[in-house]
Amino acid sequence: MNTLRIAKLTFREAVRRKALYGALALTIVFLALYGWGIDVAMRELAEDVGPGTIARRAAEVGIDTTILAVGQLFVAGLFAVSNIASLLAIFMAAGMIAQEVDQGTLYAIVSKPVARWQVVVGKWLGGAAMLAVYVAITALATAAIVYWRAGYLSDKLAQGILLLIAKAALLYSVTMLASAVMPAITAGIVMFILYSVTNVTGLLEQVGAAAEIESMVRIGIYGSLVLPADALWKMAAHTVQPPNPLLALGIRTMMGPFMVLFPPSIWMGIYATGYMAAALGAAIWRFGRRDL
C-alpha cells in the first residue's frame, strides 16, 4: 500500500511538472503541423500519377508507392512521439531522487515506516504510468490523423504502442539509476548524450545492414547493448509499418529514413526487459545505501 500511495503521489506530481506542460505544448504543435503535412503529402501523391512519374512506373510493375509513402509518414510521426516521450522520461527522472535528496523531501518520507525500496518502486510506477498515458494518447492521435487523411491503420498498432511505452520506461529506469548516483543536472546531461549517441549507432546499423558493411552493423549492436532504447524503437517501427512490396521483387533497400528492414530479434527485446529490471534494481540498491 505504501508503494501504491507513493506511485499515486508521483503520478500527480508528474502531471503538475513544467516539463510535462512543455512536452504537451510541443506535442500539440507537432500534431497540428503533422496533420497539415499529411494533407499536403496526400494531395501531391494523388497528383503524381502522370506518364513517366515514379508512381506510374512503379504501378506498371505492380508496386504501390502510395502505401510505402503513407507508411513512412506514419512511422515518422511515431518517431517524433517516441523522441518527445524519451526526452520527457529522461528529464523527469533526472531529478526524481537526486533533487529530492538535495531538497530534503525524501527525508520526510523515509523517516516514516516506509522502506526505501518502496519509495523507489513507487516513484517508478507513478512516472512510468504517466509516460504510458502520454505515449498511448499521442500515438493514437498520430494514427488517427493518418487514418483520417490517408486511410491507413496498422493492424499491429497496439503492439507498437506497447513497445514505445517500454522504450520510455527503459529510459526512465536508467535515468532513475543515474539520479541515485549523481546530481540531477549531471544525470540528465549524461543520459541525453548516451541516448543521442546510441540513436546514431542504431542508424549506422541500419545503413550497414542495407549496404552489407559488417563493421557498421557491429557498431549498432554494441550501441544497443550499452542502451537498448533504439532497439525497442526499431521493433516498434517494424511492427507498425506496412509490408514492403519491393521485397517481392528482390529489392532490399531502405525507402526512407524511418523504414526498418532488419528489426532486432526477440532476444534483444528480452535483453531490453532485463536491462530495465536491472537498472531499477540497481537504483533500489544504491538509494538504500545513500546517506540522506
VENSUL-V982169 format. One line per field, one symbol per residue. phi: phi as a letter, one per 40 degrees, with the letter a starting at -180 (. if undefined). psi: psi as a letter, one per 30 degrees, with the letter a starting at -180 (. if undefined). Layout:
phi=???
psi=???
This chain:
phi=.cccccccccccccccccccccccccccccccccccccccccccccccbccgccccccccbgbcccccccccccccccccdccccccccccccdbcbdcccccgcccccccccbcccccccccccccccccccccccccccccccccccbgbaccbccccccccccccccccccccccccbbcccccccccccccccccccccccccccccfbcccccccccccccacccccccccccccccdccccccgcbaccicbcbcbccccccccccccccccccccccccccbccc
psi=eeeeeeeeeeeeeeffkfeeeeeeeeeeeeeeeeeeeeeeeeeeeefiglkfleeeeeefggkjfeeeeeeeeeeeeeeeeeeeeeeeeefefegeeeefeefgefefefflikkeeeeeeeeeeeeeeeeeeeeeeeeeeeeeeeeeffgkjkfheeeeeeeeeeeeeeeeeeeeeeffelleeeeeeeeeeeeeefeeeeeeeeeeeefhjeeeeeeeeeeeeejgeeeeeeeeeeefklkjffefggjilkglffkjeilllfeeeeeeeeeeeeeeeeeeeeefgkj.
